[in-house]
């Protein structure tokens, strides 16, 4: 009896063979046992307004005036934001902006410095 690997997506131990593929019954993920590159978690690539790939800790600049929700404040164009953190969701950048505090920004409104 051969021992099958756990599912790379949900780590379920109940995988089974279906032809030349392995299948997870819990999350319905299918993969080829020979394809090692697919076994790594798929990581979403987040890009700035110019198409440059962003990473945690990057410094970015705001490319348009952004109204701060719930206040009458505006984050001005050209504001530099240091040490960003990438997160999942609609607003994919967590950061601290001097004078405003903790913020969430959309990557489409920033450019990498």
Buried (B, 14 or more C-beta within 10 A) or exposed (E): EEEBEEBBBEEBEEBEEEEEEBBBEEEEBEBEBEEEEBBEEEEEEBEBBEEBEBEEEBEBBBBEEBEEEEEEEEBEEEBEBEEBBBEEEEEBBBBEBEEBEEBBBBBEBBBBE
